[in-house]
Amino acid sequence: MMRDQVPLTGIVLSVFPIGENDRRLTILSKERGKIQVFARGCRKPNHPLFGATQPLIYCEFMISEGRSVNYLNSAEIRDTFPWLKEDYDSICYSSYFSELAEYFTVEGMDERNILNLLFVTFKAMEKRQISLPLIRRIYEYRILAFYGIGLEVFSCLSCGREEDLNTLSIGQGGVFCDNCRDKIGDTRLHPAALTPALLYALQYVAAAPLNKLYAFNLTEEVFAEFAWIVRHFMRLHVDHAFRSEKML
Ligand SMILES: [Zn+2]
């Protein structure tokens, strides 16, 4: 029996070889969020699905949804993002970004925010107006926020005031005003002094519309502090070793 075909638009996040000629793809799609799809026979070089069943390809797919397995019937390539595979650094960073996208998305959920984040991140990698290490920290911070783990950076965690936010506690997950900063107490909660530039960077990355997300730069000093915060915040909340992170 021929099942109804479903069109999907999305990016191939990862590819896993199955048997001799097949692949299992994890696709981040507009319509179904993260979805696993089997592509039969596609590892033969002359197979029509050979080109579309590679990591980091943006396609329109036609799939058949089964009770337990989805099958890929056809695919039309929309973009291959060639600059992501141009040099070693780009390969490492784009692999890391797609690994994070796979980790922080859930099958069957609406994940268009993270799909769009991936698009603007790849665009930023093409433009290279800011460095790859800064793109990485912005991406990490924003994907955590979409996942539901965000820092409160707009008002004091204790009293809600929006002025004099000069202290951040990574452990408590946000900023404190000068009246309340003594309440952080415990030094294991990583209290850090915030400069206005650093606070602005944290607020900008938390709230900027995605098409403006990478349209700013930081001095080396502010970048180092920003990177430190994102790294520690992520380590605190994400108990997972990412394979591709080791290459960065
Ligand atoms: Zn306060």
Boltz pocket constraint, residues with backbone or C-beta under 6 A from the ligand:
constraints:
  - pocket:
      binder: B
      contacts: [[A, 156], [A, 157], [A, 158], [A, 159], [A, 160], [A, 161], [A, 176], [A, 177], [A, 178], [A, 179], [A, 180]]
      max_distance: 6.0
